[in-house]
């Protein structure tokens, strides 16, 4: 698969183009240019490393939305075995923007739930660009309850621009669906391990992200509103998205330093989309570690610890009002 | 401006207006935004800011609302000691700290929520009320923490907890801290449920975004005021996304009742009685009705 290059990756794209050309020439050339190709490849690798070492938050947001970034089902394929996808909310429909089901993690039964975006145009539309409607959240809740019933840990994977703002979604209670999930996750009697793998868009992300461990991939984002949305409200111009991204603090590094997430999972050089397999391997390790930290707790201890974490969110000062 | 005010020399005029709070509308008269009837301000106020002509429910300040709702005796505030900070050093066209100080100056409140313990027709309760005039009633760390302190007071004293919402959603200037308030506030409600303590929400105009999508619909009983705008996404965002005209009355209380999203719509003037009734029913206590 050919890598799609983002705007800020143009220098890499040019180099890669050159390498491609040389390879083409090499096939019917008498001169050996493999050394030159190797040199350029090393240069491209170094350049990628350099560029990715100093990405701005807005550039990271672009990487998090990269069309070739691994999605939930890619990780399911690489990390879990025996995945049995379960469908539907038993009330209205099966929302394909959220996938989930039973699976095995290192042989241990578990439940997997995640947002799912599409690869080609047709699938993108079917999955509504990863923007769930109420039935998606209700399916997720049903699977969480199933996990609780059989004492299985839940792994969730967050990757959504946000909950879908549509007429039908409102009519069927988008707010209630999200709120109800927050409620259920707060008192779920089994471990909940949440990982932001791409875009963590607002309430639509949080609706499957309240848990015992919150992790983020290195170039994923998590925010209360999209940078574009924030910019158009506060700056009155969506063009200011990069400034909004900067000031809102949407990156894994910033959120870790603010104490809002537990762990950052490093990505391969140049982002997860350049090596799905390697990314999945480090994610698998991190999931295993996260689960080990909470797996031995009794349900009562687990919920108490989770509640304490949730109550600790927020920054304020205390003083007697004047 | 009345003819009398026009005649007043500027000096008197200034001293008079300066004494008034900026966000309180001036003048003796007020126009109903719904039916455009011109009303005596004192008539409107004595009618709990409900238009006597068309029944339109105007927005209320948090303290006015609590004044109208709670019995006069024995009420006190909870969580006033919790004050905002600026964890992200947030700055758009203005600094967050500047926005906070002008909101304080305009409203006299320290943040967008006031929590009080008191009684409704002698039924003891804790009530958390959003202040919409303070940065659009947006929920940040202080709102979340005051809400939790109110809920904990209810837990400790085994009292029902009521939340009155009036909010645009999460407070963007506190970034992900605001998003996490959704999880925090909703989580504390699970504890009320475990102790079998009633939680009632009253959704007023407007109740949107992160507050709507957290505890707002988790009430044992969900009540709305007539004509309130209630929803997850704002109507403008939806219109831009789906590119079609929104149906008549979309996201209004009456629409939500029709769709099965809320339990009832209650006229503000009957609210005390209805709440006292609901609470005594849920707590298996005798009715307080005379």
Interface residues (C-beta under 8 A of the other chain):
Chain A: X163 X164 X165 X166 X167 X169 X170 X171 X172 X173 X174 X175 X176 X178 X179 X180 X182 X183 X185 X186 X187 X202 X203 X206 X207 X210 X222 X223 X224 X225 X230 X233 X234 X235 X240 X243 X244 X247 X248 X249 X250 X255 X258 X260 X306 X307 X310 X311 X313 X314 X315 X316 X317 X318 X319 X320 X321
Chain B: X80 X81 X82 X83 X84 X85 X87 X88 X89 X90 X91 X92 X93 X110 X140 X141 X142 X144 X145 X148 X170 X171 X172 X174 X175 X176 X177 X178 X179 X180 X181 X182 X183 X184 X186 X187 X188 X189 X190 X191 X194 X209 X210 X212 X213 X214 X215 X216 X217 X218 X230 X231 X232 X233 X234 X237 X238 X241 X242 X244 X246 X247 X250 X251 X259 X260 X261
